[in-house]
Structure formats: structure tokens, C-alpha cells
Amino acid sequence: MNAVSILRAEAAHEPQLQPALRECVSRAVRRYLSDVESQPREGVYALVLHEVESPLLAEVLAWYGGNQSKAAAALGINRATLRKKLHQYGLAD
């Protein structure tokens, strides 16, 4: 059983996790849009991805003790892609 299988099995036992994560993102986006209502901005999609992806990568990598192969498998991405993203966000050694 690989890391992705384990995470899927754990997620199946925690059906409230996905809605909680989704609601957290929804609240944050609503708050952001409310805060900038008078100054509409473009690029909200890229902003949200940047703000979510960086801590996601950091937390998953930390969870696996810095093991990039396990973290990449859990994320469902190639290790080279993970390394590229870690460098992009300044999270690489």
C-alpha cells in the first residue's frame, strides 16, 4: 500500500474533512472579495492557488519528515514537479 492509498483510506473514514477544507477556502475567498470590493482585482485564481499551494506543500512535506518521494506520492504529483514547486515557493533547501 502506497502513501496515496493510505491517504484515500483515511479520507474515506473522515467524510467531514473535505467539506471542512472546502468551507475554509470558501470563507477565505468571500472575506478577500469583501475586503477588496471597492478595488476589484484581477488574478484571484492565481492568488488563491499561490496562497493554498505553498502551505499545502510545506505541510505535506513536513508530515513525511522531508521525504520528497513520499510527499510527492501523497500529493499525486511527480517528485520532479514537487521539487520545482518547492523552489518556486522558496521551500527547498
N, CA, C and O atoms as a printed pandas DataFrame, in Angstrom:
     atom_number atom_name residue_name chain_id  residue_number  x_coord  y_coord  z_coord
0              1         N          MET        A               1    0.852   -1.170    0.000
1              2        CA          MET        A               1    0.000    0.000    0.000
2              3         C          MET        A               1    0.894    1.228    0.000
3              4         O          MET        A               1    1.792    1.349    0.834
4              5         N          ASN        A               2    0.647    2.153   -0.948
5              6        CA          ASN        A               2    1.469    3.354   -1.004
6              7         C          ASN        A               2    0.804    4.502   -0.239
7              8         O          ASN        A               2   -0.302    4.360    0.283
8              9         N          ALA        A               3    1.497    5.636   -0.184
9             10        CA          ALA        A               3    1.012    6.773    0.599
10            11         C          ALA        A               3   -0.330    7.290    0.101
11            12         O          ALA        A               3   -1.180    7.688    0.897
12            13         N          VAL        A               4   -0.522    7.283   -1.222
13            14        CA          VAL        A               4   -1.787    7.765   -1.779
14            15         C          VAL        A               4   -2.927    6.855   -1.350
15            16         O          VAL        A               4   -4.001    7.338   -0.994
16            17         N          SER        A               5   -2.708    5.537   -1.378
17            18        CA          SER        A               5   -3.737    4.594   -0.943
18            19         C          SER        A               5   -4.084    4.796    0.523
19            20         O          SER        A               5   -5.251    4.734    0.910
20            21         N          ILE        A               6   -3.071    5.036    1.326
21            22        CA          ILE        A               6   -3.296    5.257    2.756
22            23         C          ILE        A               6   -4.122    6.520    2.969
23            24         O          ILE        A               6   -5.074    6.518    3.749
24            25         N          LEU        A               7   -3.753    7.609    2.270
25            26        CA          LEU        A               7   -4.496    8.856    2.419
26            27         C          LEU        A               7   -5.940    8.702    1.956
27            28         O          LEU        A               7   -6.854    9.243    2.578
28            29         N          ARG        A               8   -6.148    7.968    0.870
29            30        CA          ARG        A               8   -7.517    7.743    0.392
30            31         C          ARG        A               8   -8.315    6.938    1.405
31            32         O          ARG        A               8   -9.487    7.227    1.646
32            33         N          ALA        A               9   -7.685    5.926    2.000
33            34        CA          ALA        A               9   -8.373    5.116    3.001
34            35         C          ALA        A               9   -8.709    5.961    4.221
35            36         O          ALA        A               9   -9.801    5.843    4.776
36            37         N          GLU        A              10   -7.778    6.810    4.643
37            38        CA          GLU        A              10   -8.033    7.689    5.781
38            39         C          GLU        A              10   -9.131    8.693    5.452
39            40         O          GLU        A              10   -9.983    8.985    6.292
40            41         N          ALA        A              11   -9.110    9.219    4.233
41            42        CA          ALA        A              11  -10.122   10.195    3.830
42            43         C          ALA        A              11  -11.506    9.558    3.798
43            44         O          ALA        A              11  -12.500   10.223    4.088
44            45         N          ALA        A              12  -11.579    8.279    3.448
45            46        CA          ALA        A              12  -12.871    7.595    3.418
46            47         C          ALA        A              12  -13.461    7.493    4.818
47            48         O          ALA        A              12  -14.682    7.467    4.976
48            49         N          HIS        A              13  -12.607    7.435    5.831
49            50        CA          HIS        A              13  -13.072    7.354    7.214
50            51         C          HIS        A              13  -13.369    8.726    7.812
51            52         O          HIS        A              13  -13.933    8.820    8.902
52            53         N          GLU        A              14  -12.997    9.775    7.114
53            54        CA          GLU        A              14  -13.215   11.130    7.616
54            55         C          GLU        A              14  -13.988   11.949    6.589
55            56         O          GLU        A              14  -13.426   12.863    5.985
56            57         N          PRO        A              15  -15.276   11.637    6.380
57            58        CA          PRO        A              15  -16.036   12.340    5.345
58            59         C          PRO        A              15  -16.213   13.831    5.620
59            60         O          PRO        A              15  -16.499   14.587    4.692
60            61         N          GLN        A              16  -16.053   14.271    6.854
61            62        CA          GLN        A              16  -16.207   15.673    7.174
62            63         C          GLN        A              16  -14.989   16.500    6.775
63            64         O          GLN        A              16  -15.081   17.727    6.730
64            65         N          LEU        A              17  -13.859   15.873    6.487
65            66        CA          LEU        A              17  -12.631   16.598    6.188
66            67         C          LEU        A              17  -12.760   17.434    4.920
67            68         O          LEU        A              17  -12.442   18.623    4.942
68            69         N          GLN        A              18  -13.209   16.857    3.834
69            70        CA          GLN        A              18  -13.290   17.591    2.575
70            71         C          GLN        A              18  -14.245   18.781    2.678
71            72         O          GLN        A              18  -13.871   19.880    2.270
72            73         N          PRO        A              19  -15.463   18.612    3.204
73            74        CA          PRO        A              19  -16.321   19.790    3.340
74            75         C          PRO        A              19  -15.717   20.859    4.245
75            76         O          PRO        A              19  -15.899   22.050    3.992
76            77         N          ALA        A              20  -15.011   20.463    5.281
77            78        CA          ALA        A              20  -14.387   21.444    6.178
78            79         C          ALA        A              20  -13.314   22.230    5.432
79            80         O          ALA        A              20  -13.226   23.449    5.580
80            81         N          LEU        A              21  -12.515   21.560    4.649
81            82        CA          LEU        A              21  -11.483   22.228    3.868
82            83         C          LEU        A              21  -12.126   23.144    2.836
83            84         O          LEU        A              21  -11.704   24.288    2.664
84            85         N          ARG        A              22  -13.132   22.648    2.161
85            86        CA          ARG        A              22  -13.839   23.431    1.144
86            87         C          ARG        A              22  -14.460   24.679    1.771
87            88         O          ARG        A              22  -14.372   25.769    1.205
88            89         N          GLU        A              23  -15.082   24.522    2.931
89            90        CA          GLU        A              23  -15.714   25.659    3.595
90            91         C          GLU        A              23  -14.671   26.679    4.048
91            92         O          GLU        A              23  -14.912   27.885    3.982
92            93         N          CYS        A              24  -13.540   26.210    4.497
93            94        CA          CYS        A              24  -12.458   27.104    4.912
94            95         C          CYS        A              24  -11.993   27.961    3.728
95            96         O          CYS        A              24  -11.797   29.167    3.871
96            97         N          VAL        A              25  -11.823   27.348    2.590
97            98        CA          VAL        A              25  -11.406   28.083    1.393
98            99         C          VAL        A              25  -12.506   29.053    0.976
99           100         O          VAL        A              25  -12.227   30.200    0.628
100          101         N          SER        A              26  -13.764   28.592    1.011
101          102        CA          SER        A              26  -14.887   29.463    0.631
102          103         C          SER        A              26  -14.951   30.705    1.509
103          104         O          SER        A              26  -15.124   31.817    1.010
104          105         N          ARG        A              27  -14.809   30.513    2.818
105          106        CA          ARG        A              27  -14.840   31.653    3.738
106          107         C          ARG        A              27  -13.699   32.627    3.455
107          108         O          ARG        A              27  -13.892   33.843    3.465
108          109         N          ALA        A              28  -12.526   32.087    3.206
109          110        CA          ALA        A              28  -11.362   32.940    2.952
110          111         C          ALA        A              28  -11.539   33.735    1.657
111          112         O          ALA        A              28  -11.196   34.916    1.604
112          113         N          VAL        A              29  -12.064   33.105    0.630
113          114        CA          VAL        A              29  -12.279   33.806   -0.641
114          115         C          VAL        A              29  -13.359   34.869   -0.486
115          116         O          VAL        A              29  -13.205   35.986   -0.979
116          117         N          ARG        A              30  -14.455   34.528    0.200
117          118        CA          ARG        A              30  -15.513   35.526    0.438
118          119         C          ARG        A              30  -14.962   36.722    1.208
119          120         O          ARG        A              30  -15.268   37.870    0.885
120          121         N          ARG        A              31  -14.164   36.453    2.207
121          122        CA          ARG        A              31  -13.582   37.538    3.010
122          123         C          ARG        A              31  -12.666   38.404    2.163
123          124         O          ARG        A              31  -12.720   39.632    2.233
124          125         N          TYR        A              32  -11.826   37.763    1.363
125          126        CA          TYR        A              32  -10.918   38.516    0.496
126          127         C          TYR        A              32  -11.706   39.401   -0.467
127          128         O          TYR        A              32  -11.394   40.581   -0.621
128          129         N          LEU        A              33  -12.721   38.839   -1.111
129          130        CA          LEU        A              33  -13.517   39.611   -2.062
130          131         C          LEU        A              33  -14.244   40.758   -1.365
131          132         O          LEU        A              33  -14.371   41.849   -1.922
132          133         N          SER        A              34  -14.711   40.512   -0.169
133          134        CA          SER        A              34  -15.366   41.563    0.600
134          135         C          SER        A              34  -14.383   42.672    0.945
135          136         O          SER        A              34  -14.722   43.853    0.869
136          137         N          ASP        A              35  -13.171   42.297    1.324
137          138        CA          ASP        A              35  -12.149   43.280    1.705
138          139         C          ASP        A              35  -11.716   44.157    0.537
139          140         O          ASP        A              35  -11.373   45.322    0.737
140          141         N          VAL        A              36  -11.725   43.616   -0.675
141          142        CA          VAL        A              36  -11.250   44.375   -1.844
142          143         C          VAL        A              36  -12.404   44.822   -2.734
143          144         O          VAL        A              36  -12.186   45.198   -3.886
144          145         N          GLU        A              37  -13.612   44.785   -2.221
145          146        CA          GLU        A              37  -14.801   45.109   -3.011
146          147         C          GLU        A              37  -14.680   46.456   -3.717
147          148         O          GLU        A              37  -15.062   46.578   -4.881
148          149         N          SER        A              38  -14.164   47.444   -3.042
149          150        CA          SER        A              38  -14.060   48.772   -3.647
150          151         C          SER        A              38  -12.910   48.867   -4.650
151          152         O          SER        A              38  -12.834   49.812   -5.435
152          153         N          GLN        A              39  -12.026   47.885   -4.611
153          154        CA          GLN        A              39  -10.883   47.862   -5.530
154          155         C          GLN        A              39  -10.809   46.497   -6.201
155          156         O          GLN        A              39   -9.958   45.680   -5.851
156          157         N          PRO        A              40  -11.695   46.242   -7.162
157          158        CA          PRO        A              40  -11.672   44.923   -7.812
158          159         C          PRO        A              40  -10.292   44.615   -8.392
159          160         O          PRO        A              40   -9.638   45.471   -8.987
160          161         N          ARG        A              41   -9.884   43.396   -8.202
161          162        CA          ARG        A              41   -8.566   42.976   -8.690
162          163         C          ARG        A              41   -8.719   41.798   -9.636
163          164         O          ARG        A              41   -9.669   41.020   -9.549
164          165         N          GLU        A              42   -7.770   41.692  -10.527
165          166        CA          GLU        A              42   -7.720   40.532  -11.413
166          167         C          GLU        A              42   -6.729   39.543  -10.833
167          168         O          GLU        A              42   -5.891   39.905  -10.006
168          169         N          GLY        A              43   -6.821   38.312  -11.258
169          170        CA          GLY        A              43   -5.862   37.314  -10.826
170          171         C          GLY        A              43   -6.204   36.637   -9.520
171          172         O          GLY        A              43   -5.316   36.115   -8.845
172          173         N          VAL        A              44   -7.470   36.634   -9.149
173          174        CA          VAL        A              44   -7.870   35.993   -7.895
174          175         C          VAL        A              44   -7.547   34.497   -7.938
175          176         O          VAL        A              44   -7.125   33.926   -6.932
176          177         N          TYR        A              45   -7.742   33.874   -9.076
177          178        CA          TYR        A              45   -7.459   32.442   -9.223
178          179         C          TYR        A              45   -5.994   32.155   -8.895
179          180         O          TYR        A              45   -5.698   31.279   -8.081
180          181         N          ALA        A              46   -5.088   32.882   -9.519
181          182        CA          ALA        A              46   -3.656   32.676   -9.282
182          183         C          ALA        A              46   -3.294   32.993   -7.835
183          184         O          ALA        A              46   -2.471   32.302   -7.232
184          185         N          LEU        A              47   -3.903   34.031   -7.279
185          186        CA          LEU        A              47   -3.640   34.410   -5.891
186          187         C          LEU        A              47   -4.034   33.285   -4.940
187          188         O          LEU        A              47   -3.262   32.913   -4.056
188          189         N          VAL        A              48   -5.225   32.751   -5.121
189          190        CA          VAL        A              48   -5.699   31.672   -4.244
190          191         C          VAL        A              48   -4.818   30.440   -4.388
191          192         O          VAL        A              48   -4.436   29.832   -3.389
192          193         N          LEU        A              49   -4.490   30.068   -5.619
193          194        CA          LEU        A              49   -3.621   28.905   -5.810
194          195         C          LEU        A              49   -2.278   29.104   -5.129
195          196         O          LEU        A              49   -1.765   28.188   -4.486
196          197         N          HIS        A              50   -1.712   30.276   -5.263
197          198        CA          HIS        A              50   -0.422   30.552   -4.641
198          199         C          HIS        A              50   -0.525   30.467   -3.119
199          200         O          HIS        A              50    0.339   29.878   -2.469
200          201         N          GLU        A              51   -1.574   31.051   -2.555
201          202        CA          GLU        A              51   -1.746   31.068   -1.109
202          203         C          GLU        A              51   -2.050   29.689   -0.538
203          204         O          GLU        A              51   -1.698   29.409    0.608
204          205         N          VAL        A              52   -2.690   28.832   -1.307
205          206        CA          VAL        A              52   -3.040   27.494   -0.826
206          207         C          VAL        A              52   -1.927   26.491   -1.107
207          208         O          VAL        A              52   -1.629   25.637   -0.272
208          209         N          GLU        A              53   -1.317   26.593   -2.278
209          210        CA          GLU        A              53   -0.327   25.591   -2.681
210          211         C          GLU        A              53    0.919   25.606   -1.798
211          212         O          GLU        A              53    1.425   24.545   -1.431
212          213         N          SER        A              54    1.408   26.763   -1.462
213          214        CA          SER        A              54    2.625   26.852   -0.666
214          215         C          SER        A              54    2.485   26.160    0.697
215          216         O          SER        A              54    3.321   25.319    1.028
216          217         N          PRO        A              55    1.465   26.482    1.496
217          218        CA          PRO        A              55    1.339   25.781    2.776
218          219         C          PRO        A              55    0.981   24.307    2.603
219          220         O          PRO        A              55    1.360   23.478    3.431
220          221         N          LEU        A              56    0.265   23.977    1.553
221          222        CA          LEU        A              56   -0.048   22.574    1.286
222          223         C          LEU        A              56    1.234   21.778    1.098
223          224         O          LEU        A              56    1.416   20.727    1.713
224          225         N          LEU        A              57    2.116   22.276    0.254
225          226        CA          LEU        A              57    3.384   21.585    0.007
226          227         C          LEU        A              57    4.217   21.495    1.288
227          228         O          LEU        A              57    4.777   20.445    1.601
228          229         N          ALA        A              58    4.291   22.591    2.015
229          230        CA          ALA        A              58    5.095   22.620    3.241
230          231         C          ALA        A              58    4.563   21.628    4.275
231          232         O          ALA        A              58    5.339   20.903    4.895
232          233         N          GLU        A              59    3.261   21.595    4.458
233          234        CA          GLU        A              59    2.661   20.709    5.462
234          235         C          GLU        A              59    2.801   19.239    5.088
235          236         O          GLU        A              59    3.122   18.413    5.942
236          237         N          VAL        A              60    2.564   18.905    3.827
237          238        CA          VAL        A              60    2.676   17.507    3.407
238          239         C          VAL        A              60    4.132   17.059    3.492
239          240         O          VAL        A              60    4.417   15.948    3.939
240          241         N          LEU        A              61    5.043   17.912    3.070
241          242        CA          LEU        A              61    6.470   17.564    3.157
242          243         C          LEU        A              61    6.883   17.365    4.617
243          244         O          LEU        A              61    7.606   16.420    4.935
244          245         N          ALA        A              62    6.427   18.247    5.500
245          246        CA          ALA        A              62    6.751   18.103    6.923
246          247         C          ALA        A              62    6.150   16.816    7.490
247          248         O          ALA        A              62    6.785   16.126    8.288
248          249         N          TRP        A              63    4.926   16.501    7.075
249          250        CA          TRP        A              63    4.244   15.297    7.556
250          251         C          TRP        A              63    5.073   14.052    7.256
251          252         O          TRP        A              63    5.113   13.112    8.050
252          253         N          TYR        A              64    5.732   14.058    6.102
253          254        CA          TYR        A              64    6.560   12.918    5.695
254          255         C          TYR        A              64    8.028   13.121    6.047
255          256         O          TYR        A              64    8.905   12.500    5.447
256          257         N          GLY        A              65    8.290   13.980    7.008
257          258        CA          GLY        A              65    9.647   14.150    7.515
258          259         C          GLY        A              65   10.645   14.623    6.483
259          260         O          GLY        A              65   11.830   14.304    6.572
260          261         N          GLY        A              66   10.179   15.387    5.497
261          262        CA          GLY        A              66   11.061   15.899    4.458
262          263         C          GLY        A              66   11.300   14.938    3.317
263          264         O          GLY        A              66   12.036   15.261    2.384
264          265         N          ASN        A              67   10.695   13.764    3.368
265          266        CA          ASN        A              67   10.866   12.777    2.302
266          267         C          ASN        A              67   10.057   13.216    1.084
267          268         O          ASN        A              67    8.831   13.104    1.068
268          269         N          GLN        A              68   10.751   13.714    0.072
269          270        CA          GLN        A              68   10.090   14.256   -1.107
270          271         C          GLN        A              68    9.377   13.187   -1.927
271          272         O          GLN        A              68    8.342   13.466   -2.533
272          273         N          SER        A              69    9.901   11.998   -1.957
273          274        CA          SER        A              69    9.248   10.926   -2.713
274          275         C          SER        A              69    7.887   10.586   -2.112
275          276         O          SER        A              69    6.899   10.444   -2.833
276          277         N          LYS        A              70    7.843   10.458   -0.785
277          278        CA          LYS        A              70    6.575   10.155   -0.115
278          279         C          LYS        A              70    5.606   11.325   -0.220
279          280         O          LYS        A              70    4.411   11.124   -0.437
280          281         N          ALA        A              71    6.110   12.536   -0.069
281          282        CA          ALA        A              71    5.252   13.718   -0.174
282          283         C          ALA        A              71    4.669   13.843   -1.575
283          284         O          ALA        A              71    3.481   14.126   -1.731
284          285         N          ALA        A              72    5.491   13.635   -2.584
285          286        CA          ALA        A              72    5.016   13.716   -3.969
286          287         C          ALA        A              72    3.948   12.656   -4.232
287          288         O          ALA        A              72    2.939   12.932   -4.880
288          289         N          ALA        A              73    4.172   11.448   -3.727
289          290        CA          ALA        A              73    3.180   10.386   -3.908
290          291         C          ALA        A              73    1.862   10.752   -3.234
291          292         O          ALA        A              73    0.792   10.547   -3.806
292          293         N          ALA        A              74    1.938   11.290   -2.027
293          294        CA          ALA        A              74    0.729   11.686   -1.303
294          295         C          ALA        A              74   -0.006   12.801   -2.038
295          296         O          ALA        A              74   -1.236   12.832   -2.053
296          297         N          LEU        A              75    0.740   13.708   -2.642
297          298        CA          LEU        A              75    0.144   14.818   -3.381
298          299         C          LEU        A              75   -0.367   14.389   -4.755
299          300         O          LEU        A              75   -1.173   15.087   -5.371
300          301         N          GLY        A              76    0.104   13.245   -5.227
301          302        CA          GLY        A              76   -0.297   12.774   -6.548
302          303         C          GLY        A              76    0.432   13.483   -7.673
303          304         O          GLY        A              76   -0.091   13.625   -8.779
304          305         N          ILE        A              77    1.661   13.932   -7.373
305          306        CA          ILE        A              77    2.476   14.589   -8.391
306          307         C          ILE        A              77    3.836   13.914   -8.459
307          308         O          ILE        A              77    4.225   13.172   -7.557
308          309         N          ASN        A              78    4.540   14.179   -9.525
309          310        CA          ASN        A              78    5.879   13.654   -9.734
310          311         C          ASN        A              78    6.852   14.349   -8.780
311          312         O          ASN        A              78    6.676   15.523   -8.454
312          313         N          ARG        A              79    7.872   13.623   -8.338
313          314        CA          ARG        A              79    8.846   14.211   -7.412
314          315         C          ARG        A              79    9.559   15.413   -8.034
315          316         O          ARG        A              79    9.860   16.383   -7.339
316          317         N          ALA        A              80    9.828   15.352   -9.335
317          318        CA          ALA        A              80   10.465   16.488  -10.012
318          319         C          ALA        A              80    9.552   17.711   -9.986
319          320         O          ALA        A              80   10.024   18.837   -9.831
320          321         N          THR        A              81    8.260   17.494  -10.137
321          322        CA          THR        A              81    7.288   18.589  -10.062
322          323         C          THR        A              81    7.269   19.170   -8.656
323          324         O          THR        A              81    7.219   20.387   -8.479
324          325         N          LEU        A              82    7.308   18.303   -7.667
325          326        CA          LEU        A              82    7.344   18.770   -6.282
326          327         C          LEU        A              82    8.587   19.619   -6.045
327          328         O          LEU        A              82    8.497   20.702   -5.466
328          329         N          ARG        A              83    9.730   19.143   -6.484
329          330        CA          ARG        A              83   10.975   19.890   -6.291
330          331         C          ARG        A              83   10.896   21.262   -6.962
331          332         O          ARG        A              83   11.337   22.262   -6.396
332          333         N          LYS        A              84   10.334   21.302   -8.167
333          334        CA          LYS        A              84   10.182   22.568   -8.891
334          335         C          LYS        A              84    9.298   23.534   -8.097
335          336         O          LYS        A              84    9.615   24.717   -7.970
336          337         N          LYS        A              85    8.202   23.026   -7.573
337          338        CA          LYS        A              85    7.276   23.864   -6.806
338          339         C          LYS        A              85    7.910   24.311   -5.479
339          340         O          LYS        A              85    7.691   25.441   -5.043
340          341         N          LEU        A              86    8.677   23.453   -4.850
341          342        CA          LEU        A              86    9.361   23.830   -3.612
342          343         C          LEU        A              86   10.324   24.979   -3.863
343          344         O          LEU        A              86   10.411   25.909   -3.062
344          345         N          HIS        A              87   11.044   24.913   -4.974
345          346        CA          HIS        A              87   11.955   26.005   -5.332
346          347         C          HIS        A              87   11.163   27.269   -5.654
347          348         O          HIS        A              87   11.554   28.367   -5.258
348          349         N          GLN        A              88   10.056   27.117   -6.370
349          350        CA          GLN        A              88    9.215   28.244   -6.741
350          351         C          GLN        A              88    8.737   29.031   -5.525
351          352         O          GLN        A              88    8.673   30.260   -5.555
352          353         N          TYR        A              89    8.402   28.312   -4.456
353          354        CA          TYR        A              89    7.889   28.961   -3.248
354          355         C          TYR        A              89    8.971   29.209   -2.199
355          356         O          TYR        A              89    8.675   29.666   -1.095
356          357         N          GLY        A              90   10.210   28.912   -2.537
357          358        CA          GLY        A              90   11.305   29.135   -1.590
358          359         C          GLY        A              90   11.282   28.169   -0.429
359          360         O          GLY        A              90   11.723   28.510    0.668
360          361         N          LEU        A              91   10.771   26.960   -0.650
361          362        CA          LEU        A              91   10.660   25.958    0.402
362          363         C          LEU        A              91   11.753   24.895    0.315
363          364         O          LEU        A              91   11.830   24.008    1.165
364          365         N          ALA        A              92   12.591   24.984   -0.704
365          366        CA          ALA        A              92   13.648   23.978   -0.894
366          367         C          ALA        A              92   14.880   24.364   -0.095
367          368         O          ALA        A              92   15.115   25.534    0.209
368          369         N          ASP        A              93   15.649   23.353    0.232
369          370        CA          ASP        A              93   16.907   23.586    0.961
370          371         C          ASP        A              93   17.926   24.258    0.080
371          372         O          ASP        A              93   19.042   24.531    0.523
